[in-house]
Amino acid sequence: MELEEVMYKRRSSREFLTKEIADEDIDTLMHYAMSGPSACNKRPWEFYIIKNAGIRGELRKVTKYTDHVSPLIIIVAGNTKRALALQLNDFWIQDCSAAIENILLGATSLGIGFLLVWVKTTSKTSKKGSNYFRYRKTHCTTRFNSFRLYGSRTRAKKSI
């Protein structure tokens, strides 16, 4: 698929098929993500690949916006310990956003439907999320600390 076609074809999916995404495709998506630009090459992102049904089920409960059933969740979190210092600290948001866009475009080219959900840090969401990822103290606690991508191997039944 040509880049222009991928850019116009990308959609947010809300319903997913249960077919698992191949490990090779997940690896490809991670390579796409890490090839994105990063301020001063700090690469403050961390990627969590969630395939375990039990953990995915618990993560569905974090907020009403994360209640999606899919065979894969990718969490992109910004590690503020690896971000730029002082007033430039917020560049981790752009760095993570670039990585996410590369994942979304790459997924589209592979025929994988995805949904991006931004989870804003609150004491409630931080506590629920940190049960699984221990990132509460190393990630930004005042803005968005993670972006969740829900994916299915084939294009979703519904698109927005």
Salt bridges, closest charged atoms under 4 A:
GLU5 OE2 - LYS9 NZ 4.00
GLU15 OE2 - LYS158 NZ 3.40
ASP23 OD1 - LYS51 NZ 2.40
ASP25 OD2 - ARG153 NE 3.44
ASP27 OD2 - HIS31 ND1 3.59
GLU46 OE2 - ARG82 NH1 3.45
GLU46 OE1 - HIS139 NE2 3.35
GLU58 OE2 - LYS61 NZ 3.07
ASP67 OD1 - ARG60 NH2 2.58
ASP90 OD2 - ARG143 NH2 3.37
